[in-house]
Amino acid sequence: MVELSKGKIMALSQADVLAGIKEIVEEVAGIPAASIELNKSFTDDLEVDSLSMVEVVVACEERFGVKIPDEKVTELATVGDAVNFIVNAAA
Amino acid sequence: MAKVIASKSGSESRILSVGSYRPKRLVPNSEIVDRIESSDEWIQQRTGIESRRFADDSESVVDMATWAVEDALAKAKLSITDIDTLIVATVTFPFQMPSAATAILQRLGHPTAAAFDINAACAGFSYGISMAHDFIKAGTSKTVLVVGAEKISDFTDPDDRATAFIFADGAGAVVIGQSRDAGIGPVEWGSDADSRDAIQMNPSWIDVRDVETQLTKAGSKWPNISQEGQKVYRWAVFSMSKAAMKALESAGLTVNDIAAFIPHQANMRIIETMAKEMGMPDSVVIADDIRVNGNTSAASIPLAMDVLLDKHPELHGKLALLIGYGAGLVYAGQVVELPPKP
């Protein structure tokens, strides 16, 4: 994990973000990290429902120091979408 | 010499009793699901709701509120004439004026107390508690009734997949009176008015009138409730758990000092995640009235309080954290001492 100092945004690698999201999704939705891959859809493959998705998003914001607006959440269909959004937002 | 205006001062306050009225008809998820192409399992997973109550034509907002008030007065061994102020929190009383509060006073034969309705949506009851406390502290009032009463089924579209399974009807009331020690803590309240579109009733009455009278454009419909579920969930879980913690702090307490947590009964998932965010210990009894009785907006906290005291009589006189939140978006939370055993 990349340690972020408060208020400071650092470039994040795709691998760092994916590792973080795996931990978060496992914690929030009880889905084994091993089954979480970039091409997996949150709703169809991982069965993360819309409310759990909100918890995942808030946990990502806290962990990666980025802001994910409500209207963007519906656009994050796959794990890869979320990883790319966070990497770009933190860049 | 110019004369100065005389002023009053009052005392601390406490909840003397809680009463409620639940509509007779219990509506299971199976009666709701066909029109929204949903299932009992889906609804329970997202909201924890198994059933709700819908009022019929013989159970208006004023009927239900009056019966809840009678229950609360009987438990406090008071009569309506002991009340000097009546605050009704509601967003579903179908008259702009006069208020539901004056209708209740007239019905109960005490048409002289101060009386008014407030609109803080699902936060209305907690706003009312705060106002009652401040009125008593300032010496304005001595004994106040705070009522939450809703017939949301009149303003719900049974075909709306986002709301049809959530909302419900009912009324709850508390009597708040003077006290030597503080029985109601400082309020933590505020709003996020930039999100006022997240929960709303639309269109306006003007639009309804214009369609009815063929004055203007067609297309306006009844002002049913609508809600952006994810947006509200995020605000409720993450902002409201912080507001609730502040309410505890303002009262000089922590989660370990309270016996019960009675948040607005919006959604069981919100309640459970809030409790987790706040680090609520297992010793705290958490209200879950939403499971069987749905989300009754301003009525949900007193309804949940009443049923919690029935199920857990040991909680009488113990400390509880309340937090109401809803359309606006607005919120108010405070610690209260639960009423003594009637």
Interface residues (C-beta under 8 A of the other chain):
Chain A: D49 S50 L51 M53 V54 E55 V57 V58 D70 V73 T74
Chain B: Q45 R46 E228 G229 Q230 K231 Y233 R234 V237 F238 R269 T273
